[in-house]
Amino acid sequence: MPISINLPNDVETRLNKLCEKTGRNRNYIVTQAVLEQLDDIEDEYLATNRMKSILAGRIVTESLADVAKKKGL
């Protein structure tokens, strides 16, 4: 899916230099950067929602020792 973004001049300069140094095209580098950030943002979203659920009392947490005891370990 094509998208268009406006990069600040200094970011565009860094991107162009990285393309020259690595022999990769801009599409590859930008895609890799987006994928890495998506992973981080998704992890943060999941952790934040999990914490909100815990604080709201919707999720019961158990210690590892309690789980092991229940499982007979």
mmCIF file of the N, C-alpha and C atoms, coordinates in Angstrom:
data_MODEL
# 
_entry.id   MODEL 
# 
loop_
_atom_site.group_PDB 
_atom_site.id 
_atom_site.type_symbol 
_atom_site.label_atom_id 
_atom_site.label_alt_id 
_atom_site.label_comp_id 
_atom_site.label_asym_id 
_atom_site.label_entity_id 
_atom_site.label_seq_id 
_atom_site.pdbx_PDB_ins_code 
_atom_site.Cartn_x 
_atom_site.Cartn_y 
_atom_site.Cartn_z 
_atom_site.occupancy 
_atom_site.B_iso_or_equiv 
_atom_site.pdbx_formal_charge 
_atom_site.auth_seq_id 
_atom_site.auth_comp_id 
_atom_site.auth_asym_id 
_atom_site.auth_atom_id 
_atom_site.pdbx_PDB_model_num 
ATOM 1   N N  . MET A 1 1  ? 0.845   -1.169  0.000  1.00 0.00 ? 1  MET A N  1 
ATOM 2   C CA . MET A 1 1  ? 0.000   0.000   0.000  1.00 0.00 ? 1  MET A CA 1 
ATOM 3   C C  . MET A 1 1  ? 0.894   1.236   0.000  1.00 0.00 ? 1  MET A C  1 
ATOM 4   N N  . PRO A 1 2  ? 0.789   2.048   -0.992 1.00 0.00 ? 2  PRO A N  1 
ATOM 5   C CA . PRO A 1 2  ? 1.598   3.264   -1.032 1.00 0.00 ? 2  PRO A CA 1 
ATOM 6   C C  . PRO A 1 2  ? 1.132   4.274   0.017  1.00 0.00 ? 2  PRO A C  1 
ATOM 7   N N  . ILE A 1 3  ? 2.091   4.912   0.649  1.00 0.00 ? 3  ILE A N  1 
ATOM 8   C CA . ILE A 1 3  ? 1.793   6.013   1.564  1.00 0.00 ? 3  ILE A CA 1 
ATOM 9   C C  . ILE A 1 3  ? 2.773   7.141   1.270  1.00 0.00 ? 3  ILE A C  1 
ATOM 10  N N  . SER A 1 4  ? 2.446   8.297   1.742  1.00 0.00 ? 4  SER A N  1 
ATOM 11  C CA . SER A 1 4  ? 3.315   9.451   1.546  1.00 0.00 ? 4  SER A CA 1 
ATOM 12  C C  . SER A 1 4  ? 3.538   10.110  2.899  1.00 0.00 ? 4  SER A C  1 
ATOM 13  N N  . ILE A 1 5  ? 4.798   10.406  3.204  1.00 0.00 ? 5  ILE A N  1 
ATOM 14  C CA . ILE A 1 5  ? 5.100   11.096  4.457  1.00 0.00 ? 5  ILE A CA 1 
ATOM 15  C C  . ILE A 1 5  ? 6.060   12.243  4.171  1.00 0.00 ? 5  ILE A C  1 
ATOM 16  N N  . ASN A 1 6  ? 5.969   13.273  4.981  1.00 0.00 ? 6  ASN A N  1 
ATOM 17  C CA . ASN A 1 6  ? 6.895   14.399  4.895  1.00 0.00 ? 6  ASN A CA 1 
ATOM 18  C C  . ASN A 1 6  ? 7.907   14.252  6.016  1.00 0.00 ? 6  ASN A C  1 
ATOM 19  N N  . LEU A 1 7  ? 9.160   14.066  5.642  1.00 0.00 ? 7  LEU A N  1 
ATOM 20  C CA . LEU A 1 7  ? 10.219  13.926  6.638  1.00 0.00 ? 7  LEU A CA 1 
ATOM 21  C C  . LEU A 1 7  ? 10.929  15.261  6.823  1.00 0.00 ? 7  LEU A C  1 
ATOM 22  N N  . PRO A 1 8  ? 11.322  15.552  8.049  1.00 0.00 ? 8  PRO A N  1 
ATOM 23  C CA . PRO A 1 8  ? 12.166  16.723  8.242  1.00 0.00 ? 8  PRO A CA 1 
ATOM 24  C C  . PRO A 1 8  ? 13.462  16.546  7.435  1.00 0.00 ? 8  PRO A C  1 
ATOM 25  N N  . ASN A 1 9  ? 14.036  17.650  7.015  1.00 0.00 ? 9  ASN A N  1 
ATOM 26  C CA . ASN A 1 9  ? 15.239  17.595  6.174  1.00 0.00 ? 9  ASN A CA 1 
ATOM 27  C C  . ASN A 1 9  ? 16.356  16.765  6.782  1.00 0.00 ? 9  ASN A C  1 
ATOM 28  N N  . ASP A 1 10 ? 16.574  16.907  8.089  1.00 0.00 ? 10 ASP A N  1 
ATOM 29  C CA . ASP A 1 10 ? 17.668  16.161  8.714  1.00 0.00 ? 10 ASP A CA 1 
ATOM 30  C C  . ASP A 1 10 ? 17.402  14.650  8.704  1.00 0.00 ? 10 ASP A C  1 
ATOM 31  N N  . VAL A 1 11 ? 16.141  14.258  8.846  1.00 0.00 ? 11 VAL A N  1 
ATOM 32  C CA . VAL A 1 11 ? 15.793  12.836  8.812  1.00 0.00 ? 11 VAL A CA 1 
ATOM 33  C C  . VAL A 1 11 ? 15.958  12.305  7.395  1.00 0.00 ? 11 VAL A C  1 
ATOM 34  N N  . GLU A 1 12 ? 15.533  13.064  6.421  1.00 0.00 ? 12 GLU A N  1 
ATOM 35  C CA . GLU A 1 12 ? 15.690  12.646  5.026  1.00 0.00 ? 12 GLU A CA 1 
ATOM 36  C C  . GLU A 1 12 ? 17.160  12.511  4.659  1.00 0.00 ? 12 GLU A C  1 
ATOM 37  N N  . THR A 1 13 ? 17.978  13.431  5.140  1.00 0.00 ? 13 THR A N  1 
ATOM 38  C CA . THR A 1 13 ? 19.422  13.354  4.886  1.00 0.00 ? 13 THR A CA 1 
ATOM 39  C C  . THR A 1 13 ? 20.000  12.082  5.494  1.00 0.00 ? 13 THR A C  1 
ATOM 40  N N  . ARG A 1 14 ? 19.634  11.790  6.727  1.00 0.00 ? 14 ARG A N  1 
ATOM 41  C CA . ARG A 1 14 ? 20.115  10.561  7.375  1.00 0.00 ? 14 ARG A CA 1 
ATOM 42  C C  . ARG A 1 14 ? 19.659  9.326   6.617  1.00 0.00 ? 14 ARG A C  1 
ATOM 43  N N  . LEU A 1 15 ? 18.400  9.319   6.174  1.00 0.00 ? 15 LEU A N  1 
ATOM 44  C CA . LEU A 1 15 ? 17.864  8.193   5.421  1.00 0.00 ? 15 LEU A CA 1 
ATOM 45  C C  . LEU A 1 15 ? 18.638  8.000   4.120  1.00 0.00 ? 15 LEU A C  1 
ATOM 46  N N  . ASN A 1 16 ? 18.883  9.084   3.407  1.00 0.00 ? 16 ASN A N  1 
ATOM 47  C CA . ASN A 1 16 ? 19.619  8.991   2.153  1.00 0.00 ? 16 ASN A CA 1 
ATOM 48  C C  . ASN A 1 16 ? 21.040  8.485   2.369  1.00 0.00 ? 16 ASN A C  1 
ATOM 49  N N  . LYS A 1 17 ? 21.691  8.958   3.415  1.00 0.00 ? 17 LYS A N  1 
ATOM 50  C CA . LYS A 1 17 ? 23.052  8.492   3.717  1.00 0.00 ? 17 LYS A CA 1 
ATOM 51  C C  . LYS A 1 17 ? 23.060  7.012   4.059  1.00 0.00 ? 17 LYS A C  1 
ATOM 52  N N  . LEU A 1 18 ? 22.064  6.571   4.817  1.00 0.00 ? 18 LEU A N  1 
ATOM 53  C CA . LEU A 1 18 ? 21.983  5.158   5.175  1.00 0.00 ? 18 LEU A CA 1 
ATOM 54  C C  . LEU A 1 18 ? 21.755  4.299   3.931  1.00 0.00 ? 18 LEU A C  1 
ATOM 55  N N  . CYS A 1 19 ? 20.927  4.784   3.020  1.00 0.00 ? 19 CYS A N  1 
ATOM 56  C CA . CYS A 1 19 ? 20.699  4.059   1.762  1.00 0.00 ? 19 CYS A CA 1 
ATOM 57  C C  . CYS A 1 19 ? 22.006  3.905   0.993  1.00 0.00 ? 19 CYS A C  1 
ATOM 58  N N  . GLU A 1 20 ? 22.771  4.979   0.912  1.00 0.00 ? 20 GLU A N  1 
ATOM 59  C CA . GLU A 1 20 ? 24.050  4.935   0.199  1.00 0.00 ? 20 GLU A CA 1 
ATOM 60  C C  . GLU A 1 20 ? 25.019  3.961   0.865  1.00 0.00 ? 20 GLU A C  1 
ATOM 61  N N  . LYS A 1 21 ? 25.101  4.012   2.185  1.00 0.00 ? 21 LYS A N  1 
ATOM 62  C CA . LYS A 1 21 ? 26.044  3.163   2.925  1.00 0.00 ? 21 LYS A CA 1 
ATOM 63  C C  . LYS A 1 21 ? 25.677  1.686   2.853  1.00 0.00 ? 21 LYS A C  1 
ATOM 64  N N  . THR A 1 22 ? 24.378  1.389   2.894  1.00 0.00 ? 22 THR A N  1 
ATOM 65  C CA . THR A 1 22 ? 23.941  -0.010  2.965  1.00 0.00 ? 22 THR A CA 1 
ATOM 66  C C  . THR A 1 22 ? 23.601  -0.619  1.612  1.00 0.00 ? 22 THR A C  1 
ATOM 67  N N  . GLY A 1 23 ? 23.418  0.230   0.617  1.00 0.00 ? 23 GLY A N  1 
ATOM 68  C CA . GLY A 1 23 ? 23.004  -0.277  -0.685 1.00 0.00 ? 23 GLY A CA 1 
ATOM 69  C C  . GLY A 1 23 ? 21.538  -0.668  -0.723 1.00 0.00 ? 23 GLY A C  1 
ATOM 70  N N  . ARG A 1 24 ? 20.794  -0.314  0.301  1.00 0.00 ? 24 ARG A N  1 
ATOM 71  C CA . ARG A 1 24 ? 19.352  -0.610  0.357  1.00 0.00 ? 24 ARG A CA 1 
ATOM 72  C C  . ARG A 1 24 ? 18.579  0.592   -0.152 1.00 0.00 ? 24 ARG A C  1 
ATOM 73  N N  . ASN A 1 25 ? 17.365  0.353   -0.630 1.00 0.00 ? 25 ASN A N  1 
ATOM 74  C CA . ASN A 1 25 ? 16.559  1.485   -1.087 1.00 0.00 ? 25 ASN A CA 1 
ATOM 75  C C  . ASN A 1 25 ? 15.748  2.060   0.072  1.00 0.00 ? 25 ASN A C  1 
ATOM 76  N N  . ARG A 1 26 ? 15.192  3.231   -0.162 1.00 0.00 ? 26 ARG A N  1 
ATOM 77  C CA . ARG A 1 26 ? 14.445  3.940   0.885  1.00 0.00 ? 26 ARG A CA 1 
ATOM 78  C C  . ARG A 1 26 ? 13.242  3.124   1.353  1.00 0.00 ? 26 ARG A C  1 
ATOM 79  N N  . ASN A 1 27 ? 12.561  2.478   0.434  1.00 0.00 ? 27 ASN A N  1 
ATOM 80  C CA . ASN A 1 27 ? 11.385  1.682   0.786  1.00 0.00 ? 27 ASN A CA 1 
ATOM 81  C C  . ASN A 1 27 ? 11.752  0.589   1.790  1.00 0.00 ? 27 ASN A C  1 
ATOM 82  N N  . TYR A 1 28 ? 12.851  -0.094  1.546  1.00 0.00 ? 28 TYR A N  1 
ATOM 83  C CA . TYR A 1 28 ? 13.269  -1.172  2.455  1.00 0.00 ? 28 TYR A CA 1 
ATOM 84  C C  . TYR A 1 28 ? 13.551  -0.621  3.855  1.00 0.00 ? 28 TYR A C  1 
ATOM 85  N N  . ILE A 1 29 ? 14.323  0.444   3.918  1.00 0.00 ? 29 ILE A N  1 
ATOM 86  C CA . ILE A 1 29 ? 14.721  0.979   5.229  1.00 0.00 ? 29 ILE A CA 1 
ATOM 87  C C  . ILE A 1 29 ? 13.515  1.529   5.991  1.00 0.00 ? 29 ILE A C  1 
ATOM 88  N N  . VAL A 1 30 ? 12.649  2.240   5.303  1.00 0.00 ? 30 VAL A N  1 
ATOM 89  C CA . VAL A 1 30 ? 11.466  2.795   5.974  1.00 0.00 ? 30 VAL A CA 1 
ATOM 90  C C  . VAL A 1 30 ? 10.540  1.666   6.422  1.00 0.00 ? 30 VAL A C  1 
ATOM 91  N N  . THR A 1 31 ? 10.375  0.639   5.603  1.00 0.00 ? 31 THR A N  1 
ATOM 92  C CA . THR A 1 31 ? 9.539   -0.503  5.986  1.00 0.00 ? 31 THR A CA 1 
ATOM 93  C C  . THR A 1 31 ? 10.096  -1.189  7.223  1.00 0.00 ? 31 THR A C  1 
ATOM 94  N N  . GLN A 1 32 ? 11.408  -1.397  7.266  1.00 0.00 ? 32 GLN A N  1 
ATOM 95  C CA . GLN A 1 32 ? 12.021  -2.025  8.431  1.00 0.00 ? 32 GLN A CA 1 
ATOM 96  C C  . GLN A 1 32 ? 11.826  -1.172  9.686  1.00 0.00 ? 32 GLN A C  1 
ATOM 97  N N  . ALA A 1 33 ? 11.969  0.138   9.549  1.00 0.00 ? 33 ALA A N  1 
ATOM 98  C CA . ALA A 1 33 ? 11.780  1.039   10.689 1.00 0.00 ? 33 ALA A CA 1 
ATOM 99  C C  . ALA A 1 33 ? 10.343  1.000   11.186 1.00 0.00 ? 33 ALA A C  1 
ATOM 100 N N  . VAL A 1 34 ? 9.391   0.981   10.268 1.00 0.00 ? 34 VAL A N  1 
ATOM 101 C CA . VAL A 1 34 ? 7.974   0.923   10.654 1.00 0.00 ? 34 VAL A CA 1 
ATOM 102 C C  . VAL A 1 34 ? 7.669   -0.400  11.351 1.00 0.00 ? 34 VAL A C  1 
ATOM 103 N N  . LEU A 1 35 ? 8.173   -1.501  10.801 1.00 0.00 ? 35 LEU A N  1 
ATOM 104 C CA . LEU A 1 35 ? 7.924   -2.804  11.428 1.00 0.00 ? 35 LEU A CA 1 
ATOM 105 C C  . LEU A 1 35 ? 8.460   -2.863  12.848 1.00 0.00 ? 35 LEU A C  1 
ATOM 106 N N  . GLU A 1 36 ? 9.661   -2.350  13.048 1.00 0.00 ? 36 GLU A N  1 
ATOM 107 C CA . GLU A 1 36 ? 10.244  -2.363  14.396 1.00 0.00 ? 36 GLU A CA 1 
ATOM 108 C C  . GLU A 1 36 ? 9.422   -1.511  15.354 1.00 0.00 ? 36 GLU A C  1 
ATOM 109 N N  . GLN A 1 37 ? 9.013   -0.356  14.906 1.00 0.00 ? 37 GLN A N  1 
ATOM 110 C CA . GLN A 1 37 ? 8.219   0.514   15.766 1.00 0.00 ? 37 GLN A CA 1 
ATOM 111 C C  . GLN A 1 37 ? 6.835   -0.075  16.022 1.00 0.00 ? 37 GLN A C  1 
ATOM 112 N N  . LEU A 1 38 ? 6.241   -0.716  15.028 1.00 0.00 ? 38 LEU A N  1 
ATOM 113 C CA . LEU A 1 38 ? 4.940   -1.353  15.237 1.00 0.00 ? 38 LEU A CA 1 
ATOM 114 C C  . LEU A 1 38 ? 5.020   -2.406  16.330 1.00 0.00 ? 38 LEU A C  1 
ATOM 115 N N  . ASP A 1 39 ? 6.083   -3.217  16.312 1.00 0.00 ? 39 ASP A N  1 
ATOM 116 C CA . ASP A 1 39 ? 6.262   -4.221  17.362 1.00 0.00 ? 39 ASP A CA 1 
ATOM 117 C C  . ASP A 1 39 ? 6.306   -3.563  18.734 1.00 0.00 ? 39 ASP A C  1 
ATOM 118 N N  . ASP A 1 40 ? 7.089   -2.500  18.856 1.00 0.00 ? 40 ASP A N  1 
ATOM 119 C CA . ASP A 1 40 ? 7.218   -1.808  20.138 1.00 0.00 ? 40 ASP A CA 1 
ATOM 120 C C  . ASP A 1 40 ? 5.896   -1.178  20.574 1.00 0.00 ? 40 ASP A C  1 
ATOM 121 N N  . ILE A 1 41 ? 5.212   -0.541  19.647 1.00 0.00 ? 41 ILE A N  1 
ATOM 122 C CA . ILE A 1 41 ? 3.940   0.123   19.975 1.00 0.00 ? 41 ILE A CA 1 
ATOM 123 C C  . ILE A 1 41 ? 2.877   -0.904  20.354 1.00 0.00 ? 41 ILE A C  1 
ATOM 124 N N  . GLU A 1 42 ? 2.826   -2.028  19.621 1.00 0.00 ? 42 GLU A N  1 
ATOM 125 C CA . GLU A 1 42 ? 1.866   -3.084  19.964 1.00 0.00 ? 42 GLU A CA 1 
ATOM 126 C C  . GLU A 1 42 ? 2.158   -3.657  21.349 1.00 0.00 ? 42 GLU A C  1 
ATOM 127 N N  . ASP A 1 43 ? 3.426   -3.895  21.661 1.00 0.00 ? 43 ASP A N  1 
ATOM 128 C CA . ASP A 1 43 ? 3.799   -4.400  22.983 1.00 0.00 ? 43 ASP A CA 1 
ATOM 129 C C  . ASP A 1 43 ? 3.388   -3.426  24.078 1.00 0.00 ? 43 ASP A C  1 
ATOM 130 N N  . GLU A 1 44 ? 3.637   -2.143  23.847 1.00 0.00 ? 44 GLU A N  1 
ATOM 131 C CA . GLU A 1 44 ? 3.272   -1.126  24.838 1.00 0.00 ? 44 GLU A CA 1 
ATOM 132 C C  . GLU A 1 44 ? 1.759   -1.078  25.027 1.00 0.00 ? 44 GLU A C  1 
ATOM 133 N N  . TYR A 1 45 ? 1.013   -1.159  23.941 1.00 0.00 ? 45 TYR A N  1 
ATOM 134 C CA . TYR A 1 45 ? -0.443  -1.148  24.005 1.00 0.00 ? 45 TYR A CA 1 
ATOM 135 C C  . TYR A 1 45 ? -0.961  -2.342  24.812 1.00 0.00 ? 45 TYR A C  1 
ATOM 136 N N  . LEU A 1 46 ? -0.437  -3.530  24.514 1.00 0.00 ? 46 LEU A N  1 
ATOM 137 C CA . LEU A 1 46 ? -0.871  -4.721  25.236 1.00 0.00 ? 46 LEU A CA 1 
ATOM 138 C C  . LEU A 1 46 ? -0.530  -4.631  26.719 1.00 0.00 ? 46 LEU A C  1 
ATOM 139 N N  . ALA A 1 47 ? 0.668   -4.175  27.026 1.00 0.00 ? 47 ALA A N  1 
ATOM 140 C CA . ALA A 1 47 ? 1.078   -4.062  28.431 1.00 0.00 ? 47 ALA A CA 1 
ATOM 141 C C  . ALA A 1 47 ? 0.229   -3.033  29.170 1.00 0.00 ? 47 ALA A C  1 
ATOM 142 N N  . THR A 1 48 ? -0.041  -1.917  28.528 1.00 0.00 ? 48 THR A N  1 
ATOM 143 C CA . THR A 1 48 ? -0.854  -0.870  29.162 1.00 0.00 ? 48 THR A CA 1 
ATOM 144 C C  . THR A 1 48 ? -2.270  -1.363  29.424 1.00 0.00 ? 48 THR A C  1 
ATOM 145 N N  . ASN A 1 49 ? -2.861  -2.022  28.442 1.00 0.00 ? 49 ASN A N  1 
ATOM 146 C CA . ASN A 1 49 ? -4.221  -2.540  28.646 1.00 0.00 ? 49 ASN A CA 1 
ATOM 147 C C  . ASN A 1 49 ? -4.258  -3.634  29.693 1.00 0.00 ? 49 ASN A C  1 
ATOM 148 N N  . ARG A 1 50 ? -3.235  -4.460  29.729 1.00 0.00 ? 50 ARG A N  1 
ATOM 149 C CA . ARG A 1 50 ? -3.160  -5.515  30.753 1.00 0.00 ? 50 ARG A CA 1 
ATOM 150 C C  . ARG A 1 50 ? -3.088  -4.874  32.141 1.00 0.00 ? 50 ARG A C  1 
ATOM 151 N N  . MET A 1 51 ? -2.252  -3.848  32.279 1.00 0.00 ? 51 MET A N  1 
ATOM 152 C CA . MET A 1 51 ? -2.121  -3.179  33.568 1.00 0.00 ? 51 MET A CA 1 
ATOM 153 C C  . MET A 1 51 ? -3.426  -2.501  33.973 1.00 0.00 ? 51 MET A C  1 
ATOM 154 N N  . LYS A 1 52 ? -4.105  -1.874  33.020 1.00 0.00 ? 52 LYS A N  1 
ATOM 155 C CA . LYS A 1 52 ? -5.401  -1.254  33.327 1.00 0.00 ? 52 LYS A CA 1 
ATOM 156 C C  . LYS A 1 52 ? -6.401  -2.299  33.812 1.00 0.00 ? 52 LYS A C  1 
ATOM 157 N N  . SER A 1 53 ? -6.403  -3.465  33.182 1.00 0.00 ? 53 SER A N  1 
ATOM 158 C CA . SER A 1 53 ? -7.309  -4.538  33.590 1.00 0.00 ? 53 SER A CA 1 
ATOM 159 C C  . SER A 1 53 ? -6.972  -5.041  34.982 1.00 0.00 ? 53 SER A C  1 
ATOM 160 N N  . ILE A 1 54 ? -5.676  -5.175  35.273 1.00 0.00 ? 54 ILE A N  1 
ATOM 161 C CA . ILE A 1 54 ? -5.248  -5.622  36.601 1.00 0.00 ? 54 ILE A CA 1 
ATOM 162 C C  . ILE A 1 54 ? -5.675  -4.611  37.655 1.00 0.00 ? 54 ILE A C  1 
ATOM 163 N N  . LEU A 1 55 ? -5.437  -3.331  37.376 1.00 0.00 ? 55 LEU A N  1 
ATOM 164 C CA . LEU A 1 55 ? -5.784  -2.283  38.339 1.00 0.00 ? 55 LEU A CA 1 
ATOM 165 C C  . LEU A 1 55 ? -7.292  -2.163  38.524 1.00 0.00 ? 55 LEU A C  1 
ATOM 166 N N  . ALA A 1 56 ? -8.049  -2.493  37.485 1.00 0.00 ? 56 ALA A N  1 
ATOM 167 C CA . ALA A 1 56 ? -9.509  -2.424  37.584 1.00 0.00 ? 56 ALA A CA 1 
ATOM 168 C C  . ALA A 1 56 ? -10.081 -3.687  38.226 1.00 0.00 ? 56 ALA A C  1 
ATOM 169 N N  . GLY A 1 57 ? -9.220  -4.655  38.537 1.00 0.00 ? 57 GLY A N  1 
ATOM 170 C CA . GLY A 1 57 ? -9.670  -5.869  39.199 1.00 0.00 ? 57 GLY A CA 1 
ATOM 171 C C  . GLY A 1 57 ? -10.291 -6.888  38.273 1.00 0.00 ? 57 GLY A C  1 
ATOM 172 N N  . ARG A 1 58 ? -10.121 -6.711  36.975 1.00 0.00 ? 58 ARG A N  1 
ATOM 173 C CA . ARG A 1 58 ? -10.724 -7.653  36.026 1.00 0.00 ? 58 ARG A CA 1 
ATOM 174 C C  . ARG A 1 58 ? -9.849  -8.880  35.791 1.00 0.00 ? 58 ARG A C  1 
ATOM 175 N N  . ILE A 1 59 ? -8.594  -8.793  36.176 1.00 0.00 ? 59 ILE A N  1 
ATOM 176 C CA . ILE A 1 59 ? -7.689  -9.923  35.983 1.00 0.00 ? 59 ILE A CA 1 
ATOM 177 C C  . ILE A 1 59 ? -7.115  -10.304 37.341 1.00 0.00 ? 59 ILE A C  1 
ATOM 178 N N  . VAL A 1 60 ? -7.222  -11.557 37.661 1.00 0.00 ? 60 VAL A N  1 
ATOM 179 C CA . VAL A 1 60 ? -6.668  -12.052 38.913 1.00 0.00 ? 60 VAL A CA 1 
ATOM 180 C C  . VAL A 1 60 ? -5.270  -12.574 38.623 1.00 0.00 ? 60 VAL A C  1 
ATOM 181 N N  . THR A 1 61 ? -4.322  -12.099 39.390 1.00 0.00 ? 61 THR A N  1 
ATOM 182 C CA . THR A 1 61 ? -2.947  -12.559 39.188 1.00 0.00 ? 61 THR A CA 1 
ATOM 183 C C  . THR A 1 61 ? -2.582  -13.552 40.279 1.00 0.00 ? 61 THR A C  1 
ATOM 184 N N  . GLU A 1 62 ? -1.712  -14.483 39.937 1.00 0.00 ? 62 GLU A N  1 
ATOM 185 C CA . GLU A 1 62 ? -1.239  -15.473 40.886 1.00 0.00 ? 62 GLU A CA 1 
ATOM 186 C C  . GLU A 1 62 ? 0.280   -15.506 40.840 1.00 0.00 ? 62 GLU A C  1 
ATOM 187 N N  . SER A 1 63 ? 0.870   -15.829 41.959 1.00 0.00 ? 63 SER A N  1 
ATOM 188 C CA . SER A 1 63 ? 2.321   -15.947 41.980 1.00 0.00 ? 63 SER A CA 1 
ATOM 189 C C  . SER A 1 63 ? 2.730   -17.251 41.302 1.00 0.00 ? 63 SER A C  1 
ATOM 190 N N  . LEU A 1 64 ? 3.967   -17.304 40.857 1.00 0.00 ? 64 LEU A N  1 
ATOM 191 C CA . LEU A 1 64 ? 4.492   -18.518 40.244 1.00 0.00 ? 64 LEU A CA 1 
ATOM 192 C C  . LEU A 1 64 ? 4.427   -19.682 41.229 1.00 0.00 ? 64 LEU A C  1 
ATOM 193 N N  . ALA A 1 65 ? 4.705   -19.416 42.489 1.00 0.00 ? 65 ALA A N  1 
ATOM 194 C CA . ALA A 1 65 ? 4.661   -20.464 43.515 1.00 0.00 ? 65 ALA A CA 1 
ATOM 195 C C  . ALA A 1 65 ? 3.249   -21.031 43.652 1.00 0.00 ? 65 ALA A C  1 
ATOM 196 N N  . ASP A 1 66 ? 2.228   -20.165 43.609 1.00 0.00 ? 66 ASP A N  1 
ATOM 197 C CA . ASP A 1 66 ? 0.843   -20.625 43.706 1.00 0.00 ? 66 ASP A CA 1 
ATOM 198 C C  . ASP A 1 66 ? 0.448   -21.486 42.513 1.00 0.00 ? 66 ASP A C  1 
ATOM 199 N N  . VAL A 1 67 ? 0.855   -21.071 41.335 1.00 0.00 ? 67 VAL A N  1 
ATOM 200 C CA . VAL A 1 67 ? 0.551   -21.858 40.131 1.00 0.00 ? 67 VAL A CA 1 
ATOM 201 C C  . VAL A 1 67 ? 1.239   -23.207 40.195 1.00 0.00 ? 67 VAL A C  1 
ATOM 202 N N  . ALA A 1 68 ? 2.511   -23.214 40.588 1.00 0.00 ? 68 ALA A N  1 
ATOM 203 C CA . ALA A 1 68 ? 3.269   -24.477 40.693 1.00 0.00 ? 68 ALA A CA 1 
ATOM 204 C C  . ALA A 1 68 ? 2.609   -25.397 41.698 1.00 0.00 ? 68 ALA A C  1 
ATOM 205 N N  . LYS A 1 69 ? 2.143   -24.850 42.825 1.00 0.00 ? 69 LYS A N  1 
ATOM 206 C CA . LYS A 1 69 ? 1.494   -25.653 43.863 1.00 0.00 ? 69 LYS A CA 1 
ATOM 207 C C  . LYS A 1 69 ? 0.206   -26.278 43.326 1.00 0.00 ? 69 LYS A C  1 
ATOM 208 N N  . LYS A 1 70 ? -0.582  -25.494 42.601 1.00 0.00 ? 70 LYS A N  1 
ATOM 209 C CA . LYS A 1 70 ? -1.823  -26.010 42.019 1.00 0.00 ? 70 LYS A CA 1 
ATOM 210 C C  . LYS A 1 70 ? -1.552  -27.122 41.014 1.00 0.00 ? 70 LYS A C  1 
ATOM 211 N N  . LYS A 1 71 ? -0.451  -26.996 40.311 1.00 0.00 ? 71 LYS A N  1 
ATOM 212 C CA . LYS A 1 71 ? -0.087  -27.998 39.284 1.00 0.00 ? 71 LYS A CA 1 
ATOM 213 C C  . LYS A 1 71 ? 0.677   -29.184 39.882 1.00 0.00 ? 71 LYS A C  1 
ATOM 214 N N  . GLY A 1 72 ? 0.902   -29.137 41.182 1.00 0.00 ? 72 GLY A N  1 
ATOM 215 C CA . GLY A 1 72 ? 1.601   -30.226 41.845 1.00 0.00 ? 72 GLY A CA 1 
ATOM 216 C C  . GLY A 1 72 ? 3.097   -30.276 41.553 1.00 0.00 ? 72 GLY A C  1 
ATOM 217 N N  . LEU A 1 73 ? 3.660   -29.140 41.282 1.00 0.00 ? 73 LEU A N  1 
ATOM 218 C CA . LEU A 1 73 ? 5.095   -29.064 40.979 1.00 0.00 ? 73 LEU A CA 1 
ATOM 219 C C  . LEU A 1 73 ? 5.896   -28.658 42.200 1.00 0.00 ? 73 LEU A C  1 
# 
